[in-house]
Amino acid sequence: MLKLLAKVAEKYAKSTNTACILFGIAHQPKMPASLIKKD
């Protein structure tokens, strides 16, 4: 599940960072910080 989430998040990140962050917040409230740091 995490691999799928990461794959989808990566796809969204390529199109728009906002979508990636929103996706992370919507599915994993604890992940956004990591996603933002990774960006």
PyMOL Python script that loads the backbone (N, CA, C, O; Angstrom):
from pymol import cmd

cmd.read_pdbstr("""\
ATOM      1  N   MET A   1       0.833  -1.202   0.000  1.00  0.00           N
ATOM      2  CA  MET A   1       0.000   0.000   0.000  1.00  0.00           C
ATOM      3  C   MET A   1       0.874   1.261   0.000  1.00  0.00           C
ATOM      4  O   MET A   1       0.593   2.217  -0.723  1.00  0.00           O
ATOM      5  N   LEU A   2       1.930   1.254   0.812  1.00  0.00           N
ATOM      6  CA  LEU A   2       2.816   2.420   0.862  1.00  0.00           C
ATOM      7  C   LEU A   2       3.508   2.642  -0.471  1.00  0.00           C
ATOM      8  O   LEU A   2       3.682   3.779  -0.910  1.00  0.00           O
ATOM      9  N   LYS A   3       3.904   1.545  -1.116  1.00  0.00           N
ATOM     10  CA  LYS A   3       4.568   1.664  -2.425  1.00  0.00           C
ATOM     11  C   LYS A   3       3.617   2.292  -3.433  1.00  0.00           C
ATOM     12  O   LYS A   3       4.015   3.146  -4.226  1.00  0.00           O
ATOM     13  N   LEU A   4       2.354   1.864  -3.400  1.00  0.00           N
ATOM     14  CA  LEU A   4       1.349   2.418  -4.306  1.00  0.00           C
ATOM     15  C   LEU A   4       1.157   3.900  -4.009  1.00  0.00           C
ATOM     16  O   LEU A   4       1.107   4.727  -4.919  1.00  0.00           O
ATOM     17  N   LEU A   5       1.049   4.224  -2.723  1.00  0.00           N
ATOM     18  CA  LEU A   5       0.866   5.616  -2.309  1.00  0.00           C
ATOM     19  C   LEU A   5       2.034   6.470  -2.789  1.00  0.00           C
ATOM     20  O   LEU A   5       1.840   7.578  -3.291  1.00  0.00           O
ATOM     21  N   ALA A   6       3.238   5.949  -2.632  1.00  0.00           N
ATOM     22  CA  ALA A   6       4.437   6.675  -3.050  1.00  0.00           C
ATOM     23  C   ALA A   6       4.441   6.891  -4.559  1.00  0.00           C
ATOM     24  O   ALA A   6       4.810   7.960  -5.045  1.00  0.00           O
ATOM     25  N   LYS A   7       4.025   5.856  -5.293  1.00  0.00           N
ATOM     26  CA  LYS A   7       4.002   5.941  -6.756  1.00  0.00           C
ATOM     27  C   LYS A   7       3.014   7.009  -7.204  1.00  0.00           C
ATOM     28  O   LYS A   7       3.319   7.834  -8.065  1.00  0.00           O
ATOM     29  N   VAL A   8       1.824   6.980  -6.608  1.00  0.00           N
ATOM     30  CA  VAL A   8       0.788   7.959  -6.957  1.00  0.00           C
ATOM     31  C   VAL A   8       1.233   9.360  -6.550  1.00  0.00           C
ATOM     32  O   VAL A   8       1.060  10.321  -7.300  1.00  0.00           O
ATOM     33  N   ALA A   9       1.807   9.464  -5.354  1.00  0.00           N
ATOM     34  CA  ALA A   9       2.275  10.765  -4.864  1.00  0.00           C
ATOM     35  C   ALA A   9       3.339  11.333  -5.796  1.00  0.00           C
ATOM     36  O   ALA A   9       3.364  12.532  -6.070  1.00  0.00           O
ATOM     37  N   GLU A  10       4.212  10.461  -6.276  1.00  0.00           N
ATOM     38  CA  GLU A  10       5.278  10.895  -7.188  1.00  0.00           C
ATOM     39  C   GLU A  10       4.674  11.416  -8.488  1.00  0.00           C
ATOM     40  O   GLU A  10       5.115  12.429  -9.030  1.00  0.00           O
ATOM     41  N   LYS A  11       3.655  10.706  -8.980  1.00  0.00           N
ATOM     42  CA  LYS A  11       2.982  11.123 -10.210  1.00  0.00           C
ATOM     43  C   LYS A  11       2.371  12.504 -10.025  1.00  0.00           C
ATOM     44  O   LYS A  11       2.510  13.378 -10.880  1.00  0.00           O
ATOM     45  N   TYR A  12       1.684  12.691  -8.880  1.00  0.00           N
ATOM     46  CA  TYR A  12       1.048  13.974  -8.604  1.00  0.00           C
ATOM     47  C   TYR A  12       2.100  15.069  -8.431  1.00  0.00           C
ATOM     48  O   TYR A  12       1.901  16.203  -8.868  1.00  0.00           O
ATOM     49  N   ALA A  13       3.213  14.726  -7.794  1.00  0.00           N
ATOM     50  CA  ALA A  13       4.275  15.700  -7.549  1.00  0.00           C
ATOM     51  C   ALA A  13       4.826  16.235  -8.868  1.00  0.00           C
ATOM     52  O   ALA A  13       5.189  17.407  -8.968  1.00  0.00           O
ATOM     53  N   LYS A  14       4.886  15.377  -9.869  1.00  0.00           N
ATOM     54  CA  LYS A  14       5.422  15.791 -11.172  1.00  0.00           C
ATOM     55  C   LYS A  14       4.475  16.786 -11.842  1.00  0.00           C
ATOM     56  O   LYS A  14       4.923  17.701 -12.533  1.00  0.00           O
ATOM     57  N   SER A  15       3.155  16.606 -11.638  1.00  0.00           N
ATOM     58  CA  SER A  15       2.186  17.499 -12.267  1.00  0.00           C
ATOM     59  C   SER A  15       2.006  18.764 -11.436  1.00  0.00           C
ATOM     60  O   SER A  15       1.956  19.869 -11.976  1.00  0.00           O
ATOM     61  N   THR A  16       1.908  18.593 -10.123  1.00  0.00           N
ATOM     62  CA  THR A  16       1.764  19.757  -9.238  1.00  0.00           C
ATOM     63  C   THR A  16       2.047  19.379  -7.802  1.00  0.00           C
ATOM     64  O   THR A  16       1.511  18.392  -7.297  1.00  0.00           O
ATOM     65  N   ASN A  17       2.892  20.163  -7.135  1.00  0.00           N
ATOM     66  CA  ASN A  17       3.283  19.864  -5.752  1.00  0.00           C
ATOM     67  C   ASN A  17       2.099  19.958  -4.797  1.00  0.00           C
ATOM     68  O   ASN A  17       2.017  19.195  -3.834  1.00  0.00           O
ATOM     69  N   THR A  18       1.178  20.892  -5.058  1.00  0.00           N
ATOM     70  CA  THR A  18       0.020  21.064  -4.181  1.00  0.00           C
ATOM     71  C   THR A  18      -0.800  19.788  -4.118  1.00  0.00           C
ATOM     72  O   THR A  18      -1.217  19.368  -3.039  1.00  0.00           O
ATOM     73  N   ALA A  19      -1.031  19.171  -5.265  1.00  0.00           N
ATOM     74  CA  ALA A  19      -1.814  17.935  -5.311  1.00  0.00           C
ATOM     75  C   ALA A  19      -1.134  16.847  -4.496  1.00  0.00           C
ATOM     76  O   ALA A  19      -1.796  16.076  -3.800  1.00  0.00           O
ATOM     77  N   CYS A  20       0.188  16.787  -4.583  1.00  0.00           N
ATOM     78  CA  CYS A  20       0.951  15.772  -3.844  1.00  0.00           C
ATOM     79  C   CYS A  20       0.775  15.962  -2.339  1.00  0.00           C
ATOM     80  O   CYS A  20       0.538  15.004  -1.604  1.00  0.00           O
ATOM     81  N   ILE A  21       0.892  17.201  -1.898  1.00  0.00           N
ATOM     82  CA  ILE A  21       0.755  17.501  -0.469  1.00  0.00           C
ATOM     83  C   ILE A  21      -0.670  17.217  -0.008  1.00  0.00           C
ATOM     84  O   ILE A  21      -0.875  16.612   1.045  1.00  0.00           O
ATOM     85  N   LEU A  22      -1.657  17.652  -0.794  1.00  0.00           N
ATOM     86  CA  LEU A  22      -3.061  17.414  -0.432  1.00  0.00           C
ATOM     87  C   LEU A  22      -3.335  15.923  -0.364  1.00  0.00           C
ATOM     88  O   LEU A  22      -4.016  15.452   0.546  1.00  0.00           O
ATOM     89  N   PHE A  23      -2.802  15.179  -1.330  1.00  0.00           N
ATOM     90  CA  PHE A  23      -2.983  13.721  -1.356  1.00  0.00           C
ATOM     91  C   PHE A  23      -2.398  13.094  -0.093  1.00  0.00           C
ATOM     92  O   PHE A  23      -3.014  12.224   0.523  1.00  0.00           O
ATOM     93  N   GLY A  24      -1.216  13.539   0.280  1.00  0.00           N
ATOM     94  CA  GLY A  24      -0.560  13.005   1.482  1.00  0.00           C
ATOM     95  C   GLY A  24      -1.354  13.311   2.741  1.00  0.00           C
ATOM     96  O   GLY A  24      -1.518  12.452   3.607  1.00  0.00           O
ATOM     97  N   ILE A  25      -1.846  14.544   2.838  1.00  0.00           N
ATOM     98  CA  ILE A  25      -2.621  14.944   4.024  1.00  0.00           C
ATOM     99  C   ILE A  25      -3.921  14.143   4.093  1.00  0.00           C
ATOM    100  O   ILE A  25      -4.328  13.698   5.167  1.00  0.00           O
ATOM    101  N   ALA A  26      -4.561  13.964   2.952  1.00  0.00           N
ATOM    102  CA  ALA A  26      -5.854  13.271   2.913  1.00  0.00           C
ATOM    103  C   ALA A  26      -5.725  11.803   3.309  1.00  0.00           C
ATOM    104  O   ALA A  26      -6.622  11.253   3.948  1.00  0.00           O
ATOM    105  N   HIS A  27      -4.618  11.167   2.936  1.00  0.00           N
ATOM    106  CA  HIS A  27      -4.468   9.731   3.180  1.00  0.00           C
ATOM    107  C   HIS A  27      -3.628   9.400   4.412  1.00  0.00           C
ATOM    108  O   HIS A  27      -3.898   8.417   5.102  1.00  0.00           O
ATOM    109  N   GLN A  28      -2.605  10.221   4.689  1.00  0.00           N
ATOM    110  CA  GLN A  28      -1.720   9.940   5.832  1.00  0.00           C
ATOM    111  C   GLN A  28      -1.370  11.247   6.542  1.00  0.00           C
ATOM    112  O   GLN A  28      -0.407  11.913   6.164  1.00  0.00           O
ATOM    113  N   PRO A  29      -2.136  11.620   7.559  1.00  0.00           N
ATOM    114  CA  PRO A  29      -1.906  12.889   8.272  1.00  0.00           C
ATOM    115  C   PRO A  29      -0.488  13.049   8.811  1.00  0.00           C
ATOM    116  O   PRO A  29      -0.038  14.172   9.036  1.00  0.00           O
ATOM    117  N   LYS A  30       0.223  11.937   9.021  1.00  0.00           N
ATOM    118  CA  LYS A  30       1.576  12.014   9.579  1.00  0.00           C
ATOM    119  C   LYS A  30       2.650  12.145   8.492  1.00  0.00           C
ATOM    120  O   LYS A  30       3.817  12.380   8.802  1.00  0.00           O
ATOM    121  N   MET A  31       2.265  11.995   7.232  1.00  0.00           N
ATOM    122  CA  MET A  31       3.237  11.987   6.144  1.00  0.00           C
ATOM    123  C   MET A  31       3.594  13.362   5.559  1.00  0.00           C
ATOM    124  O   MET A  31       4.733  13.546   5.130  1.00  0.00           O
ATOM    125  N   PRO A  32       2.673  14.332   5.522  1.00  0.00           N
ATOM    126  CA  PRO A  32       2.944  15.598   4.827  1.00  0.00           C
ATOM    127  C   PRO A  32       4.318  16.198   5.109  1.00  0.00           C
ATOM    128  O   PRO A  32       4.979  16.665   4.182  1.00  0.00           O
ATOM    129  N   ALA A  33       4.760  16.197   6.357  1.00  0.00           N
ATOM    130  CA  ALA A  33       6.066  16.764   6.696  1.00  0.00           C
ATOM    131  C   ALA A  33       7.168  16.083   5.891  1.00  0.00           C
ATOM    132  O   ALA A  33       8.064  16.748   5.372  1.00  0.00           O
ATOM    133  N   SER A  34       7.101  14.769   5.790  1.00  0.00           N
ATOM    134  CA  SER A  34       8.116  14.016   5.046  1.00  0.00           C
ATOM    135  C   SER A  34       8.042  14.357   3.559  1.00  0.00           C
ATOM    136  O   SER A  34       9.072  14.514   2.902  1.00  0.00           O
ATOM    137  N   LEU A  35       6.819  14.470   3.028  1.00  0.00           N
ATOM    138  CA  LEU A  35       6.653  14.768   1.611  1.00  0.00           C
ATOM    139  C   LEU A  35       7.211  16.155   1.294  1.00  0.00           C
ATOM    140  O   LEU A  35       7.872  16.351   0.274  1.00  0.00           O
ATOM    141  N   ILE A  36       6.937  17.110   2.177  1.00  0.00           N
ATOM    142  CA  ILE A  36       7.410  18.472   1.953  1.00  0.00           C
ATOM    143  C   ILE A  36       8.934  18.523   2.048  1.00  0.00           C
ATOM    144  O   ILE A  36       9.584  19.200   1.251  1.00  0.00           O
ATOM    145  N   LYS A  37       9.500  17.814   3.011  1.00  0.00           N
ATOM    146  CA  LYS A  37      10.957  17.788   3.174  1.00  0.00           C
ATOM    147  C   LYS A  37      11.613  17.155   1.953  1.00  0.00           C
ATOM    148  O   LYS A  37      12.661  17.610   1.495  1.00  0.00           O
ATOM    149  N   LYS A  38      10.986  16.094   1.428  1.00  0.00           N
ATOM    150  CA  LYS A  38      11.539  15.374   0.282  1.00  0.00           C
ATOM    151  C   LYS A  38      11.548  16.273  -0.955  1.00  0.00           C
ATOM    152  O   LYS A  38      12.450  16.183  -1.788  1.00  0.00           O
ATOM    153  N   ASP A  39      10.553  17.127  -1.067  1.00  0.00           N
ATOM    154  CA  ASP A  39      10.403  17.964  -2.254  1.00  0.00           C
ATOM    155  C   ASP A  39      11.609  18.892  -2.420  1.00  0.00           C
ATOM    156  O   ASP A  39      11.660  19.674  -3.369  1.00  0.00           O
TER     157      ASP A  39
END
""", "prot")
cmd.dss("prot")
cmd.show_as("cartoon", "prot")
cmd.util.cbc("prot")
cmd.orient("prot")
